[in-house]
Amino acid sequence: MDFSTLKNQVLSDRNPYRTVGREQIEHIGGSFYKVDGVEMEVTPEVASDLDAFIGLSRKQAKTVETASGETGIRNFRNYLASASSISRPMRLAIVGDRDTRQITKAVPLKEELITAEAFFDFAEMFMDRNGYSSRSCMIGVDTGAEFSIILDSWHPEISAIRNDDEGFLTNSIYLKWNPGGIELGHYYERLICSNGQVTRVHSRDATINSLATEQVNRMLALPDSNIMKKGFHEFSNAALLAMDTRASMQELKYVSALLEKFGLEADEAEKIAPYRKEVQEYATRGYDIDRNNAATALASMTVWNLYNSLTAFASHNDMWPEADGRRMELGGAAVRFLYRERDIKNYTDIFA
């Protein structure tokens, strides 16, 4: 997509945001807060984030509410917000939905607010300096809170993990924006020759939290450094280990829970990561996974097969719009799973 067209589309579709201090957000009951004196409703995700920003866990909130009721938890929240504003001041960018008048996102500002317009100026500078062009945009929960653009190099590079494996396009990049920062990362693509599908892999490399000259110059220079080749080398090593390693039941459970966290129903998650089915197979043979160490019990597939199932769903499912930011988020979670230390010792194997 032409960069100017992409920029205009994103900027015209976004919801508004503003900056406030955390102490300016006062809980008044239920899902309603006063933001600088104006009453607004927040989504459950934002309510949870606002609690986390002041150090209030869900367990603590539930305990206080059980003991003191809604008035007690409201007063406790507001006390913590006021106290933390003195010891640890925090500025937030809050995003409001024009139609519902709900706050849909609260983003902490570690250094300064980076506007979407400033992000596009930076992206254009990055492309001109490093020889990239824009391809597409991935939207997060709210365009006013988060989006990513995919950039392709003018000189594509193809690499393979093994000589007989499909090639990866290795030097595409994504730039991700929210009001608190800009993230840069690898964007690999692999053509699956057997079915013609393209699987996408995302991996974060760097983040800046302001447009200070030093930070901007450091990110602009990244493609000239060894970080691109180093990144694919690390990915290849993790992939080779995953190809030769069976997943544990604990790893299978982790992927199943991850999918449900992204909104999949249990039966849909089971098609990708069949944890419940394999727990039942163990139970049939007299082995109780819940009472034993799931990290030492083998699942039926390799880590690589499990990873590929996860990335294939992130890239190709028909549940989410093509530009839905959840695709990138789940793809990034899949890469983090691939990089985790493997459960590879002292297996109990019923599939041998």
DRENDO-1510 file (C-alpha; in Angstrom, 1 decimal, always signed):
<recs>
REC; n; res; u; v; w
REC; 1; MET; +0.0; +0.0; +0.0 .
REC; 2; ASP; +1.2; +3.5; -0.9 .
REC; 3; PHE; +2.7; +5.1; +2.3 .
REC; 4; SER; +0.7; +8.3; +2.0 .
REC; 5; THR; -2.6; +6.3; +1.5 .
REC; 6; LEU; -1.8; +4.1; +4.5 .
REC; 7; LYS; -1.0; +7.1; +6.7 .
REC; 8; ASN; -4.1; +9.0; +5.8 .
REC; 9; GLN; -6.3; +5.9; +6.3 .
REC; 10; VAL; -4.9; +5.2; +9.8 .
REC; 11; LEU; -5.0; +8.8; +11.0 .
REC; 12; SER; -8.6; +9.3; +9.8 .
REC; 13; ASP; -9.8; +6.0; +11.4 .
REC; 14; ARG; -8.3; +6.5; +14.9 .
REC; 15; ASN; -10.1; +7.3; +18.1 .
REC; 16; PRO; -8.9; +10.3; +20.2 .
REC; 17; TYR; -6.5; +10.1; +23.1 .
REC; 18; ARG; -5.3; +12.5; +25.7 .
REC; 19; THR; -2.7; +12.5; +28.5 .
REC; 20; VAL; -3.5; +12.5; +32.2 .
REC; 21; GLY; -1.7; +11.8; +35.5 .
REC; 22; ARG; -2.8; +8.5; +37.1 .
REC; 23; GLU; -4.0; +10.5; +40.1 .
REC; 24; GLN; -6.5; +12.3; +37.8 .
REC; 25; ILE; -8.3; +9.0; +37.3 .
REC; 26; GLU; -10.8; +8.5; +40.2 .
REC; 27; HIS; -12.8; +5.3; +40.7 .
REC; 28; ILE; -16.5; +6.1; +41.4 .
REC; 29; GLY; -17.9; +2.6; +41.3 .
REC; 30; GLY; -18.2; -0.5; +39.1 .
REC; 31; SER; -16.7; +0.2; +35.7 .
REC; 32; PHE; -17.0; +4.0; +36.0 .
REC; 33; TYR; -14.2; +6.4; +36.6 .
REC; 34; LYS; -13.8; +10.2; +36.7 .
REC; 35; VAL; -11.1; +11.3; +34.3 .
REC; 36; ASP; -10.0; +14.8; +35.2 .
REC; 37; GLY; -13.6; +15.4; +36.6 .
REC; 38; VAL; -15.4; +13.8; +33.6 .
REC; 39; GLU; -17.3; +10.5; +34.3 .
REC; 40; MET; -16.4; +7.7; +31.8 .
REC; 41; GLU; -16.8; +4.0; +31.6 .
REC; 42; VAL; -13.7; +1.8; +31.1 .
REC; 43; THR; -13.4; -1.6; +29.6 .
REC; 44; PRO; -12.4; -4.6; +31.9 .
REC; 45; GLU; -8.9; -4.6; +30.4 .
REC; 46; VAL; -8.4; -0.9; +31.2 .
REC; 47; ALA; -9.7; -1.4; +34.7 .
REC; 48; SER; -7.2; -4.2; +35.2 .
REC; 49; ASP; -4.4; -2.1; +33.8 .
REC; 50; LEU; -5.3; +0.9; +36.0 .
REC; 51; ASP; -5.1; -1.4; +39.1 .
REC; 52; ALA; -1.7; -2.8; +37.9 .
REC; 53; PHE; -0.3; +0.7; +37.5 .
REC; 54; ILE; -0.9; +1.4; +41.2 .
REC; 55; GLY; +0.3; -2.1; +42.3 .
REC; 56; LEU; -3.1; -3.5; +43.1 .
REC; 57; SER; -3.4; -7.2; +42.0 .
REC; 58; ARG; -6.7; -8.9; +41.2 .
REC; 59; LYS; -6.4; -11.0; +44.3 .
REC; 60; GLN; -5.9; -8.0; +46.5 .
REC; 61; ALA; -8.8; -6.2; +44.9 .
REC; 62; LYS; -11.1; -9.2; +45.4 .
REC; 63; THR; -10.0; -9.6; +49.1 .
REC; 64; VAL; -10.7; -5.9; +49.8 .
REC; 65; GLU; -14.0; -5.9; +48.1 .
REC; 66; THR; -15.1; -9.1; +49.9 .
REC; 67; ALA; -14.1; -7.6; +53.3 .
REC; 68; SER; -15.3; -4.0; +52.7 .
REC; 69; GLY; -17.7; -4.0; +49.8 .
REC; 70; GLU; -17.8; -1.7; +46.8 .
REC; 71; THR; -17.2; +1.4; +48.9 .
REC; 72; GLY; -14.2; -0.1; +50.5 .
REC; 73; ILE; -12.5; -1.1; +47.2 .
REC; 74; ARG; -13.3; +2.2; +45.6 .
REC; 75; ASN; -11.7; +4.1; +48.5 .
REC; 76; PHE; -8.7; +1.8; +48.6 .
REC; 77; ARG; -8.1; +2.2; +44.8 .
REC; 78; ASN; -8.3; +6.0; +45.1 .
REC; 79; TYR; -6.0; +6.0; +48.1 .
REC; 80; LEU; -3.4; +3.9; +46.3 .
REC; 81; ALA; -3.6; +6.1; +43.2 .
REC; 82; SER; -3.1; +9.2; +45.3 .
REC; 83; ALA; -0.2; +7.7; +47.3 .
REC; 84; SER; +1.6; +6.3; +44.2 .
REC; 85; SER; +1.4; +9.7; +42.4 .
REC; 86; ILE; +3.6; +11.1; +45.1 .
REC; 87; SER; +6.2; +8.2; +45.3 .
REC; 88; ARG; +6.0; +7.2; +41.6 .
REC; 89; PRO; +4.3; +9.8; +39.4 .
REC; 90; MET; +2.9; +8.3; +36.2 .
REC; 91; ARG; +1.5; +9.9; +33.0 .
REC; 92; LEU; -0.9; +7.9; +30.9 .
REC; 93; ALA; -2.3; +8.3; +27.4 .
REC; 94; ILE; -5.9; +7.2; +27.5 .
REC; 95; VAL; -7.9; +6.4; +24.4 .
REC; 96; GLY; -11.6; +6.9; +24.2 .
REC; 97; ASP; -14.1; +5.3; +21.8 .
REC; 98; ARG; -16.1; +8.0; +20.0 .
REC; 99; ASP; -19.2; +5.9; +19.8 .
REC; 100; THR; -19.4; +4.1; +23.2 .
REC; 101; ARG; -17.6; +6.9; +25.2 .
REC; 102; GLN; -15.6; +4.1; +26.8 .
REC; 103; ILE; -11.9; +4.3; +27.6 .
REC; 104; THR; -10.5; +1.4; +25.6 .
REC; 105; LYS; -6.8; +1.7; +26.4 .
REC; 106; ALA; -4.5; +3.2; +28.9 .
REC; 107; VAL; -0.8; +3.4; +27.9 .
REC; 108; PRO; +1.9; +4.4; +30.4 .
REC; 109; LEU; +4.3; +7.1; +29.1 .
REC; 110; LYS; +7.8; +6.1; +30.3 .
REC; 111; GLU; +9.3; +9.3; +28.8 .
REC; 112; GLU; +7.1; +11.4; +26.5 .
REC; 113; LEU; +4.0; +11.2; +24.3 .
REC; 114; ILE; +4.8; +10.1; +20.7 .
REC; 115; THR; +1.9; +11.2; +18.5 .
REC; 116; ALA; +0.8; +9.1; +15.5 .
REC; 117; GLU; +1.8; +11.9; +13.2 .
REC; 118; ALA; +5.3; +11.9; +14.6 .
REC; 119; PHE; +5.5; +8.1; +14.2 .
REC; 120; PHE; +4.7; +8.4; +10.5 .
REC; 121; ASP; +7.3; +11.1; +10.1 .
REC; 122; PHE; +9.9; +8.8; +11.8 .
REC; 123; ALA; +8.7; +5.8; +9.6 .
REC; 124; GLU; +9.2; +7.8; +6.4 .
REC; 125; MET; +12.7; +8.9; +7.6 .
REC; 126; PHE; +13.5; +5.2; +8.4 .
REC; 127; MET; +12.3; +4.0; +4.9 .
REC; 128; ASP; +14.2; +6.7; +3.1 .
REC; 129; ARG; +17.5; +6.0; +5.0 .
REC; 130; ASN; +17.4; +2.2; +4.9 .
REC; 131; GLY; +15.7; +1.4; +1.5 .
REC; 132; TYR; +12.3; +0.1; +2.6 .
REC; 133; SER; +8.8; +0.6; +1.3 .
REC; 134; SER; +5.5; +0.1; +3.2 .
REC; 135; ARG; +3.3; -2.9; +2.5 .
REC; 136; SER; +0.4; -3.0; +5.0 .
REC; 137; CYS; -0.9; -2.0; +8.4 .
REC; 138; MET; -2.0; -4.2; +11.3 .
REC; 139; ILE; -4.4; -2.7; +13.7 .
REC; 140; GLY; -4.5; -3.4; +17.5 .
REC; 141; VAL; -7.5; -3.1; +19.8 .
REC; 142; ASP; -7.9; +0.5; +18.8 .
REC; 143; THR; -6.1; +2.5; +16.1 .
REC; 144; GLY; -5.7; +5.4; +18.6 .
REC; 145; ALA; -3.8; +3.1; +20.9 .
REC; 146; GLU; -1.7; +0.8; +18.7 .
REC; 147; PHE; -0.9; -0.2; +15.2 .
REC; 148; SER; +2.0; -1.7; +13.2 .
REC; 149; ILE; +3.2; -1.1; +9.7 .
REC; 150; ILE; +5.0; -3.8; +7.7 .
REC; 151; LEU; +8.1; -2.6; +5.6 .
REC; 152; ASP; +9.7; -4.5; +2.8 .
REC; 153; SER; +13.4; -4.0; +1.8 .
REC; 154; TRP; +14.1; -2.9; -1.7 .
REC; 155; HIS; +16.7; -5.7; -1.8 .
REC; 156; PRO; +14.9; -8.9; -0.3 .
REC; 157; GLU; +17.1; -11.5; +1.3 .
REC; 158; ILE; +16.1; -15.2; +1.4 .
REC; 159; SER; +17.6; -17.7; +3.9 .
REC; 160; ALA; +16.7; -21.2; +5.0 .
REC; 161; ILE; +17.0; -23.0; +8.3 .
REC; 162; ARG; +18.2; -26.2; +6.6 .
REC; 163; ASN; +19.3; -26.7; +3.0 .
REC; 164; ASP; +16.2; -28.8; +2.3 .
REC; 165; ASP; +13.8; -26.4; +4.0 .
REC; 166; GLU; +11.5; -23.7; +2.6 .
REC; 167; GLY; +13.1; -20.3; +2.4 .
REC; 168; PHE; +12.4; -17.3; +4.7 .
REC; 169; LEU; +12.2; -13.7; +3.6 .
REC; 170; THR; +14.4; -12.4; +6.4 .
REC; 171; ASN; +14.9; -8.7; +6.0 .
REC; 172; SER; +11.4; -7.3; +6.2 .
REC; 173; ILE; +10.7; -5.2; +9.3 .
REC; 174; TYR; +7.7; -4.0; +11.3 .
REC; 175; LEU; +7.4; -0.7; +13.1 .
REC; 176; LYS; +4.8; -0.7; +15.9 .
REC; 177; TRP; +3.4; +2.4; +17.5 .
REC; 178; ASN; +1.6; +3.3; +20.7 .
REC; 179; PRO; +1.5; +6.7; +22.4 .
REC; 180; GLY; +4.3; +5.6; +24.7 .
REC; 181; GLY; +6.9; +4.2; +22.2 .
REC; 182; ILE; +8.0; +2.8; +18.9 .
REC; 183; GLU; +9.0; -0.8; +18.5 .
REC; 184; LEU; +11.1; -2.3; +15.7 .
REC; 185; GLY; +11.4; -5.9; +14.9 .
REC; 186; HIS; +12.0; -8.7; +12.4 .
REC; 187; TYR; +9.2; -9.7; +10.1 .
REC; 188; TYR; +10.0; -13.1; +8.6 .
REC; 189; GLU; +7.8; -14.8; +6.0 .
REC; 190; ARG; +8.0; -18.5; +4.9 .
REC; 191; LEU; +6.4; -19.9; +1.9 .
REC; 192; ILE; +5.0; -23.4; +2.6 .
REC; 193; CYS; +5.5; -25.1; -0.7 .
REC; 194; SER; +3.0; -27.9; +0.0 .
REC; 195; ASN; +0.0; -25.6; +0.2 .
REC; 196; GLY; +1.2; -22.2; -1.1 .
REC; 197; GLN; +0.5; -20.5; +2.3 .
REC; 198; VAL; +2.7; -17.9; +3.8 .
REC; 199; THR; +3.5; -18.1; +7.5 .
REC; 200; ARG; +4.6; -14.9; +9.2 .
REC; 201; VAL; +7.0; -14.6; +12.1 .
REC; 202; HIS; +7.5; -11.5; +14.2 .
REC; 203; SER; +10.3; -10.8; +16.7 .
REC; 204; ARG; +11.0; -7.6; +18.6 .
REC; 205; ASP; +14.5; -6.1; +18.4 .
REC; 206; ALA; +14.3; -2.6; +19.9 .
REC; 207; THR; +12.1; +0.0; +21.5 .
REC; 208; ILE; +12.4; +3.8; +21.9 .
REC; 209; ASN; +10.2; +5.8; +24.3 .
REC; 210; SER; +11.0; +9.3; +23.0 .
REC; 211; LEU; +12.0; +11.0; +19.8 .
REC; 212; ALA; +15.2; +12.3; +21.4 .
REC; 213; THR; +17.9; +12.5; +18.7 .
REC; 214; GLU; +20.1; +9.8; +20.3 .
REC; 215; GLN; +17.2; +7.3; +20.5 .
REC; 216; VAL; +16.0; +8.1; +17.0 .
REC; 217; ASN; +19.5; +7.7; +15.5 .
REC; 218; ARG; +20.1; +4.4; +17.2 .
REC; 219; MET; +16.9; +2.9; +15.8 .
REC; 220; LEU; +17.5; +4.4; +12.3 .
REC; 221; ALA; +20.9; +2.6; +12.3 .
REC; 222; LEU; +19.7; -0.8; +13.2 .
REC; 223; PRO; +19.4; -2.3; +9.7 .
REC; 224; ASP; +23.1; -1.4; +9.1 .
REC; 225; SER; +24.1; -3.3; +12.2 .
REC; 226; ASN; +24.4; -7.1; +12.6 .
REC; 227; ILE; +21.2; -7.3; +14.4 .
REC; 228; MET; +19.2; -8.6; +11.4 .
REC; 229; LYS; +21.5; -11.5; +10.6 .
REC; 230; LYS; +22.0; -12.2; +14.3 .
REC; 231; GLY; +18.3; -12.3; +14.8 .
REC; 232; PHE; +17.7; -14.9; +12.1 .
REC; 233; HIS; +20.7; -16.9; +13.4 .
REC; 234; GLU; +19.1; -17.1; +16.8 .
REC; 235; PHE; +15.7; -18.0; +15.3 .
REC; 236; SER; +17.4; -20.8; +13.2 .
REC; 237; ASN; +19.1; -22.2; +16.3 .
REC; 238; ALA; +15.8; -22.2; +18.3 .
REC; 239; ALA; +14.0; -23.8; +15.3 .
REC; 240; LEU; +16.6; -26.6; +14.8 .
REC; 241; LEU; +16.3; -27.5; +18.5 .
REC; 242; ALA; +12.5; -27.4; +18.3 .
REC; 243; MET; +12.6; -29.8; +15.2 .
REC; 244; ASP; +14.5; -32.4; +17.2 .
REC; 245; THR; +12.6; -31.9; +20.5 .
REC; 246; ARG; +9.3; -33.4; +21.5 .
REC; 247; ALA; +6.9; -31.0; +23.3 .
REC; 248; SER; +6.1; -31.7; +26.9 .
REC; 249; MET; +2.6; -31.8; +28.2 .
REC; 250; GLN; +3.4; -28.6; +30.1 .
REC; 251; GLU; +4.3; -26.9; +26.9 .
REC; 252; LEU; +1.2; -28.2; +25.2 .
REC; 253; LYS; -0.9; -26.9; +28.1 .
REC; 254; TYR; +0.9; -23.5; +27.8 .
REC; 255; VAL; -0.1; -23.1; +24.1 .
REC; 256; SER; -3.6; -24.2; +24.8 .
REC; 257; ALA; -4.0; -21.6; +27.5 .
REC; 258; LEU; -2.4; -19.0; +25.3 .
REC; 259; LEU; -5.0; -19.6; +22.6 .
REC; 260; GLU; -7.8; -19.3; +25.1 .
REC; 261; LYS; -6.3; -16.0; +26.3 .
REC; 262; PHE; -6.6; -14.8; +22.7 .
REC; 263; GLY; -10.3; -15.6; +22.8 .
REC; 264; LEU; -10.6; -19.1; +21.3 .
REC; 265; GLU; -13.2; -21.4; +22.7 .
REC; 266; ALA; -11.8; -24.5; +24.3 .
REC; 267; ASP; -12.8; -26.8; +21.4 .
REC; 268; GLU; -11.1; -24.5; +18.9 .
REC; 269; ALA; -7.9; -24.3; +20.9 .
REC; 270; GLU; -8.0; -28.1; +21.2 .
REC; 271; LYS; -7.7; -28.4; +17.4 .
REC; 272; ILE; -4.4; -26.6; +17.5 .
REC; 273; ALA; -3.0; -27.8; +20.9 .
REC; 274; PRO; -4.9; -31.0; +21.9 .
REC; 275; TYR; -4.0; -30.8; +25.5 .
REC; 276; ARG; -7.2; -32.2; +26.9 .
REC; 277; LYS; -7.2; -35.1; +24.5 .
REC; 278; GLU; -3.7; -36.1; +25.4 .
REC; 279; VAL; -4.3; -35.7; +29.1 .
REC; 280; GLN; -7.1; -38.3; +28.6 .
REC; 281; GLU; -4.8; -40.6; +26.8 .
REC; 282; TYR; -2.4; -40.5; +29.8 .
REC; 283; ALA; -5.3; -41.1; +32.2 .
REC; 284; THR; -6.4; -44.1; +30.1 .
REC; 285; ARG; -3.0; -45.6; +30.7 .
REC; 286; GLY; -3.1; -44.9; +34.4 .
REC; 287; TYR; -1.0; -41.7; +34.5 .
REC; 288; ASP; -2.5; -38.6; +36.2 .
REC; 289; ILE; -0.9; -35.5; +34.6 .
REC; 290; ASP; -2.5; -33.3; +37.2 .
REC; 291; ARG; -0.7; -35.2; +40.0 .
REC; 292; ASN; +2.6; -35.5; +38.2 .
REC; 293; ASN; +5.1; -33.2; +36.6 .
REC; 294; ALA; +3.6; -32.3; +33.2 .
REC; 295; ALA; +7.0; -30.9; +32.2 .
REC; 296; THR; +8.5; -34.5; +32.2 .
REC; 297; ALA; +5.7; -36.1; +30.2 .
REC; 298; LEU; +5.9; -36.1; +26.4 .
REC; 299; ALA; +3.2; -34.8; +24.2 .
REC; 300; SER; +2.6; -36.4; +20.8 .
REC; 301; MET; +4.2; -33.7; +18.6 .
REC; 302; THR; +7.5; -31.9; +18.3 .
REC; 303; VAL; +7.9; -28.3; +19.6 .
REC; 304; TRP; +8.4; -27.3; +16.0 .
REC; 305; ASN; +5.1; -28.8; +14.9 .
REC; 306; LEU; +3.3; -27.1; +17.8 .
REC; 307; TYR; +4.9; -23.8; +17.0 .
REC; 308; ASN; +4.0; -24.1; +13.3 .
REC; 309; SER; +0.4; -24.9; +14.2 .
REC; 310; LEU; +0.3; -21.7; +16.3 .
REC; 311; THR; +1.8; -19.5; +13.6 .
REC; 312; ALA; -0.4; -21.0; +10.9 .
REC; 313; PHE; -3.5; -20.1; +12.9 .
REC; 314; ALA; -2.2; -16.6; +13.6 .
REC; 315; SER; -1.5; -16.0; +9.9 .
REC; 316; HIS; -4.5; -17.7; +8.3 .
REC; 317; ASN; -7.5; -18.1; +10.6 .
REC; 318; ASP; -10.8; -16.7; +9.3 .
REC; 319; MET; -12.0; -15.6; +12.7 .
REC; 320; TRP; -10.1; -12.3; +12.7 .
REC; 321; PRO; -9.9; -9.6; +10.0 .
REC; 322; GLU; -6.8; -9.7; +7.9 .
REC; 323; ALA; -5.4; -6.5; +9.4 .
REC; 324; ASP; -6.3; -7.5; +13.0 .
REC; 325; GLY; -3.4; -6.8; +15.3 .
REC; 326; ARG; -4.0; -10.0; +17.2 .
REC; 327; ARG; -2.4; -11.8; +14.4 .
REC; 328; MET; +0.9; -10.1; +15.1 .
REC; 329; GLU; +0.5; -10.4; +18.9 .
REC; 330; LEU; -0.1; -14.2; +18.7 .
REC; 331; GLY; +2.7; -14.6; +16.2 .
REC; 332; GLY; +5.0; -12.7; +18.6 .
REC; 333; ALA; +3.8; -15.0; +21.5 .
REC; 334; ALA; +4.6; -18.0; +19.3 .
REC; 335; VAL; +8.2; -16.8; +18.8 .
REC; 336; ARG; +8.6; -16.2; +22.5 .
REC; 337; PHE; +7.4; -19.8; +23.1 .
REC; 338; LEU; +10.0; -21.0; +20.5 .
REC; 339; TYR; +12.8; -19.2; +22.4 .
REC; 340; ARG; +11.8; -20.6; +25.8 .
REC; 341; GLU; +14.1; -23.1; +27.5 .
REC; 342; ARG; +12.8; -26.6; +26.5 .
REC; 343; ASP; +11.5; -29.3; +28.8 .
REC; 344; ILE; +13.8; -32.0; +27.4 .
REC; 345; LYS; +14.9; -34.2; +30.2 .
REC; 346; ASN; +13.5; -37.2; +32.1 .
REC; 347; TYR; +10.4; -37.7; +29.9 .
REC; 348; THR; +7.6; -40.1; +30.5 .
REC; 349; ASP; +6.7; -41.2; +27.0 .
REC; 350; ILE; +3.5; -43.1; +26.3 .
REC; 351; PHE; +3.7; -42.4; +22.5 .
REC; 352; ALA; +6.9; -44.4; +21.9 .
</recs>
